[in-house]
Amino acid sequence: MTELYDEVGGPDGVRTAVALLYRRVVADDELGPWFRDVDLDRLRSHQRAFLSAAFGGPQVFSGRGLADAHAGLEITDAAFDRIVQTLLTSLADLGVGHGAVARVGERLERVRGEIVTA
Ligand code: HEM
């Protein structure tokens, strides 16, 4: 478990962050369409994977690599930026410190090349 994972509140903190992020992503005009046909369980599992990548917590990836999982989805840089920004704002709203929020952003930046194909 990383220090970042602890800083966000461990499993409970991550659960809270997932719920908040989930609500914001589906309600978002730009991000919503990507997730429209994805059922709730998969969506929650997506959010957990996303946060796990963000915090270096336990790997919950189902086996498909990130590039495989997103191939064909035509995800744009703008969408990637937006989901990362939505997460960072949510963490700040949950009281996560500035430094930790910035480190989450840096960590996610490293997987951009595997996700963005458009
Ligand atoms: C750091 C960023 C991201 C991580 C770590 C991540 C993680 C994942 C993982 C692990 C899966 C596979 C889920 C499974 O096989 O059960 C997945 C699928 C998917 N991702 Fe992402 N994702 C990221 C960014 C994005 C972005 C920016 C979008 C769109 C704006 C997106 C949209 C999707 C969609 C639509 C699926 C397919 C859902 C499904 O049917 O299972 N992801 N993602």
Residues whose N, C-alpha, C, O or C-beta is under 5 A from the ligand:
A	BS01	HEM	W34 V38 R42 H46 A49 F50 A53 F61 S62 R64 A69 I75 A79 F80 I83 L108 V111 I115
